[in-house]
Each structure stands twice: as structure tokens, then as C-alpha cells.
Amino acid sequence: MKIIKLEKKHKDDFIYINQDTKQTLENPDFFIGFFSNNEIDEFLKDDKKAIFYGCLEGEHLIALSGLIFDVEDFYDELTLLNIKLTDCVEIGASMTLLSARGKGCMLNINKELIKIAKAKNIKYLLATAHPNNIASNKSLTNLGMKFIKEYKRHGYLRNLYIKDLTTLI
């Protein structure tokens, strides 16, 4: 298992994992983001919008996750917490091929993304997961993220998590 930064050459693998995730999740409400080819292009070409890392098994990409810099979706929740949008990034668009689930890929990718966020002087990480998606919720708590509340995001029920990066050594 090798963790790498995704580049334009990984676009086809990103598209495949995006489609596979949508089709193989036990509950379609677990998955908010189905990305267009243009959105994937934007993610992979502009580090100001998002930074994606992936997990390779041999030469094959089997999982991916990103630091997404547009956190406008969280405005109301962050206002209540007295946190500025500019101090946050989201760990999101996390996807793993069905055949690779349960191998710790997501946890390892997201640990790497936390290092990147810390190096960029980000103060807070945000993430969401469907309340019934046990694997995603467990992975987020294993990262040290704290549950804030259950709420609706884009019409989907989600648990909101936050991690304060200012307290990490």
C-alpha cells in the first residue's frame, strides 16, 4: 500500500472510483458527491481548490480522499462555533473501491492529508459522514475528529466532525 498525491494522469482512475463508489455503497444516501469529468479535472489541476491523495495497490489506485478548500457549505455551523471559513478545510470526496474496503486505506490517506493541512497552517479540519455509515464515522473518530452535530447537507443527513489542528504537536 502506497499513498501518493494525485495528478492529472490519475483522472481515469478517479472517474472509475467515483462511479464504483456510487454503484456499490450499501446505502445511496451515504454518497453525496458524484463528480463530473470537468470537476475532477479542476480538482487535479488546481491545488488552490483541492489536493487529492490516493492509495495504490501495486499500480492501481484503490482509494482517494481530498482536502477541499471551499468550505462555504459549513458557513452556518462555523458561525455558531465562532470559526472563520478561512481557517478551515474539508476532508471530503473520500472513496474506496469495494474490493479495498476495510484495509485502512482511508485512514492512511487522511493521516497524510492532515499533515498537508498542518503544513499549510490550517487551523481546523471538517468532515461529514452519514450517521449510519459506520466505517466512515469510525475512520473520522480514529483520526481524532470530534463529533459536533447531526444536520442536513445538500438534503442528506450527515454527522459533522471537526479537528482542531492548533493543538497538534
Beta strands, then each sheet from edge to edge (+ up, - down):
strand 1: 2-5
strand 2: 50-57
strand 3: 60-68
strand 4: 88-96
strand 5: 124-129
strand 6: 146-153
strand 7: 156-164
sheet 1: 1+ 2- 3+ 4- 5- 7+ 6-
end
